[in-house]
C-alpha cells in the first residue's frame, strides 16, 4: 500500500482557543458516511465574543491548511463557540494595550490577518460559515471570505471600523459590494448599523437563515424584526428584516424572554449542505470553487497590501484613540465606549496635532471632566 506523505505545515494548534475536530458526514437518510468527515474549526473565546487574538489568528491559518490537506474531509465548517457570536473581529483589548501606538507591530499582525483571510479563500475544501451569533467587523470579513453562510436568525451582521477608529479594509470594502451592491455596502461600512439575519438574507449576503427559537413546542422566528414580507404603507419600502418599532418591539421582547434557543436546528441545516456537497465530484467541486472565488480574490489581492500599510499607520492616531475608548469605556456609562466625535472633529479643525493629550481629551467621560474644570472656581 502506498505510504501517503503529510503536507501539513504543523505544529499543532497552540493558542487553546481554536478547536479543530472531525464530525460525521451524513448521507441522504441521515446515516454517517464511513471514511469521510467534515472539519469544524471553532473560535473558542466566547467571553470576548470570539474575537481573535494574534495567537488565534495563527491557529486559524494552521487549521485551514490542515483541513485543506485532509484527504477525507468533504468541507470545512467555520464557527464560534456559544450562541452569542460567530466573531466580532480582532481582540480590542490586545489592540488597545499592545498594538495602539505601535504601527510596525500592527503591520506584522496585519500580515497574519491577511494570511488568515487568504487561507479561507484558498482552502481546498468548501468553507461554510456557521453564523451562530453576531458577525461584526473582522468577523464579518472572515465570514464573507467563506463560500457559504448559514445563520441562526438572531445573528447580526455589520461593520464597526469608522466608529472605533479603523476602516473595514480587512475585506469588507472588497467583498461586500459583490454581495449587496455598492450603495448598501457604502451604508453598512460607513454608518455601521448592523443588519438582522433576515435583512442580510434579503440583500444577498447569506445562503440560508434558520429559526432556532422554540416556545411551547413551536419554532418562532426572531420576534425583534419583521419576518413577514410586506411594504410599509407610508414609505413604500420593503421592511422585511428591519427592526420592529414601538409596541411591536415590546411584544417581541416579551416573547423572546419566553423562548429557548436550539442551535441544533442550525447544525442540521449545516449538515444538509455538507451532504449536498458530498454528492459531487471532488475535482469538479474544487475547480468550481476556485473559479467563483476569483471574483473575491481579484479585489482582495489588489488592495490587501496597501490596506495593511494604512491600517498600521492608523494605529498612531484614530485607531489608538478608538480602540482605547472601546477597551476602557463602559457600555451605557460614563460616555460609553466611543470617543467624543464632535470634540475630536472640532480639535482637528483647529489644527490640533495627534498627540497623547488629544487622545486623552476625546476619551469617554473626558467631556464631563472638561466641563467640571471650566465651571470650577478658584
Secondary structure as UniProt FT lines:
FT   STRAND          18..26
FT   TURN            28..29
FT   STRAND          32..43
FT   HELIX           46..48
FT   TURN            49..50
FT   HELIX           54..69
FT   TURN            71..72
FT   STRAND          73..80
FT   STRAND          85..87
FT   HELIX           92..94
FT   HELIX           95..99
FT   TURN            100..101
FT   HELIX           103..121
FT   STRAND          126..131
FT   STRAND          134..136
FT   HELIX           138..145
FT   STRAND          148..152
FT   TURN            153..154
FT   STRAND          156..158
FT   HELIX           161..164
FT   TURN            169..171
FT   HELIX           172..180
FT   HELIX           182..191
FT   STRAND          195..196
FT   HELIX           197..203
FT   STRAND          208..210
FT   STRAND          213..215
FT   TURN            216..217
FT   STRAND          218..220
FT   TURN            223..224
FT   TURN            233..235
FT   TURN            240..241
FT   HELIX           246..258
FT   STRAND          260..261
FT   HELIX           264..278
FT   HELIX           282..313
FT   HELIX           314..316
FT   HELIX           318..328
FT   TURN            331..332
FT   TURN            334..337
FT   HELIX           341..349
FT   TURN            350..351
FT   HELIX           356..361
FT   TURN            364..365
FT   HELIX           366..375
//
